[in-house]
Amino acid sequence: MTLKHLNQTELARRWRISPRTLERWRWVGQGPVFLKLGGRVVYRLEDIEAYEAEQKQKTAR
């Protein structure tokens, strides 16, 4: 079993957003679950994929 973690820059690149957006989301309690390990913020791949699945929408709002 291999756990994969992405750091803020890697996740921002994956979603094509600014790393600062992820920082703001953490500050206001939005976005995917994250871990803080030794002062480093990382996101587990399974949490990222779960968050992406939650964002699926059938119609435009």
Secondary structure, 3 states (H helix, E strand, C coil): CCCCEEEHHHHHHHHCCCHHHHHHHHHHCCCCCCEEECCEEEEEHHHHHHHHHHCCCCCCC
